[in-house]
Structure formats: structure tokens, C-alpha cells
Amino acid sequence: MASLAASTAAASLGVSEIRGNPLGFSGASRAAPSASSPVTFKTVALFQKKKPAPAPKAKPAAVTPATDELAKWYGPERRIFLPEGLLDRSEIPEYLNGEVAGDYGYDPFGLGKKPEDFAKYQAYELIHARWAMLGAAGCIIPEAFNKYGANCGPEAVWFKTGALLLDGNTLNYFGKNIPINLVVAVVAEVVLVGGAEYYRIINGLDLEDKLHPGGPFDPLGLAKDPDQFALLKVKEIKNGRLAMFSMFAFFIQAYVTGQGPVENLASHLSDPFGNNLLTVISGNIERVPTL
């Protein structure tokens, strides 16, 4: 009788499910819920491993002219001191990783292997570069003014100005006599320039970056944007390196020709084939060694 009752209940369950009617019988025996029922779905879902949600797609970084320009001077794909065909990037020392402005991967003597040495030589180069830019401007501007109409003394040539001071004369700019003799000039240079350099070394202003302080030293706010600031660092060191080579050339020119850089340039432009490096070396033009 029990088996007959069970089979009857199972048959009635199938008919009720097919018809879509709710089950209303009571008794000790109940049919197991079907796989499609809510109870079964919840039970299976409880023991199943949840699939991880797909990671959101990263938005591509916006490429701006500034970031595109930065890639030329910073990072592993930056420009190096030789073309790609002549130098493999694997030959560049590991410590030259493109994080510093002006890093072309060139250190033939291994001066920057130690981090402390790298920082020291970076500071030396930048300070000398800045002095060279000021020096190059000081060599060119007075002589150019004097040559093209302004009254900046009898000969406003950089190495002859010092000779005038040694003879007891004073400086003359735009027809105005400046009462500065050699003693005053030397004392002013030692006190002002030396004092400023000492103050920089001891970090008297408590600057976070002594080499690129910004703040009051950037009155025009040129370095407010980080990308532009990084590009300005590159421009500064590139111009500074060019100025250091220029100052060295000014020294050689002064010794060989006895003239300033502006006069040398004017002579070359007036006769490029008659006044150039080759004619000087060959002795085809008169040389007036000075200094």
C-alpha cells in the first residue's frame, strides 16, 4: 500500500507540474524539488564558485603634445647620443635610465656608477652650465652693442675689459662711466657670487630641490605644470652644454685671433672662404695671439 501511495503521489506531482497548478497535498512524502525550481537554484548557487567580475578596461592615457615630447627626452625610449644603428640600447649603463634631464646614455668613464657620485656630477654640470650661459651672454652682448652703435667703452671685448681694469680704468656702458675698478669688481664677485653659492650649498632657504628650486626663483610661473617643468629642465641643460662649449671656443678664438666672438663672426660672414677654421690652421691669415 505504501508503494502504491508513493507512485500515486509522484503521478499527481507530474500532472500538477505539467498543468502549472500549485501543489496542495500534505503528507510525509514530498517530492524533491526540480532542477529548475528556485530552491534548487539557490542551493546550487551557494556551493558554486563565483566567477570573478571582469576587470574594467583601462582607459588609454590621453596623448598630449607635452607627453609626446617628454617621451623623446625621458624613459627607456628616449633619444641617445648615437643613432639606433650605431648604438644598441643594451650597451647603455643601467644607472642611466632616463630619469634625469639630459640623459643621453653617455658615460664612457663610468663617473656616475655610484648614486652619490651621479648626483654630485649632475649638480656640477648644471651649475657650470648656468655660469657658462651667463658668461656667454656677457661676452657677446657688450661687444655686439659696441659694434653696432652703442657706446660701451673703447673696446667692449670680454678679455680686454679686464685689461682696462688692470690699467686703472673704469667701466663704461652706454656712455656712462661706472666707477668700478679691479679691486671693487673682485670683491663684489667674491662676496656676492661666493656668498650666493655658499648659501645654496648649505641650503639656507631649506629648498626641497636645490638644483631646481622653483618658487621665488620662478617669478613667471613657467614651471607650474609638471610636464612643462620637465621639458624646461631639458632645454636648460642642452643650452648650458652648448654655452660651455661656446666659452671654450671663445678662449681659443681670443688666443688665436686676438678678437672677440662678435668680430670673429663678422669676419667670417664677410668672407666665409677666406676667414674660417681651415685658413687659420693653415696660416693663410694673419694671426695676432693675445692673452
Disulfide bonds with the S-S distance in Angstrom:
none
